[in-house]
Amino acid sequence: MGLPSISAYALPDARNLPAARVPWRASRDRAALLIHDMQNYFLAPFPADALPIRQVIANIDRLRRHAHLLGIPIFYTAQEGDQDPRDRGLQRDFWGPGMSTRPEHQDIHAVLAPFDGDFVLHKWRYSAFQRSNLEHLMRVRNRDQLIVTGIYAHIGCLMTTAEAFQRDIEPFFVADAVADFSREKHDLAVNYAAERCAVATLTNHLLESL
């Protein structure tokens, strides 16, 4: 129960990125950026200042700054500390009680602190769409594409990606802007997304598209 220790690993690059099955291309007029669960509690298991998390934070920062300049909406998910067991639900059986309200648990990483006008959504389940108004906030802004970044790739990021697809929102899964328990889990998430519900892409490719 609880989060595992995570060893350093190299991120995917263009040589091992799965080919796209669909012709979707990210557009500045259609896309929203999701920064998923980049809270100190979830970052703590990674080796500090090492791959993959050092590069993932840098890539997410590049994407959010670019999105901000282009007027692309930016959404964060963040879990609350000291959750009531009724709100935590079955996640408690798998992961324990979760984080506390202390800043070293609950705060979003300082480098990625939200800008004024960004949206921070309370996170209750794996998918960012569950028990949130994410879809509504996107639809009223005429956004039907979602750029997915953050942690953990094979859990919340992948579940959010799959649910976006099922809501007819085109997901872009940024393979070098997500991180996971291991390279094996990371590749599992990227490959599943590319094969079933998303375009797997890289930060540089996405910046060019936007």
Secondary structure, 3 states (H helix, E strand, C coil): CCCCCCCCCCCCCHHHCCCCCCCCCCCCCCEEEEEECCEHHHHCCCCCCCCCHHHHHHHHHHHHHHHHHHCCCEEEEEECCCCCHHHHCCHHHHHCCCCCCCHHHHCECHHHCCCCCCEEEEECCCCCCCCCCHHHHHHCCCCCEEEEEEECHHHHHHHHHHHHHHCCCEEEEEEEEEECCCHHHHHHHHHHHHHHCCEEECHHHHHHHC
